[in-house]
Amino acid sequence: MSYYDNFVKMCTKNGLTPCAAVLQIGVSKSCVTRWKNGGNPTDATAAKIADFFGVRDWKLEEPTKTRVKVQIRKKRRAAHE
C-alpha cells in the first residue's frame, strides 16, 4: 500500500478529507497530489502527519493513540468561538 493510500485511510478513519487533514496539519495541499502520484513526504512532514494521527510509523500503518480525535474536536470548538 502506498503512502497516499495509507494517508487516505487514516483520514477516512478520522472523518477527514485528505485536503482538510493537511490544512489542519499545516502542510500544503499540493503534497496530497504528489503522494497520489507515488511520492513520499519529507521526514519533517511525515513526522508532523504521524504525530497528528497518533501513529509511530511514517507509513501511517500502526495507530498508537486516539489523540487526533481530540485535536480535531479542539480545532472545531475554537473555530466556532
Secondary structure as UniProt FT lines:
FT   HELIX           3..13
FT   TURN            14..15
FT   HELIX           18..25
FT   HELIX           30..36
FT   TURN            37..38
FT   HELIX           43..53
FT   TURN            58..59
FT   HELIX           67..80
//
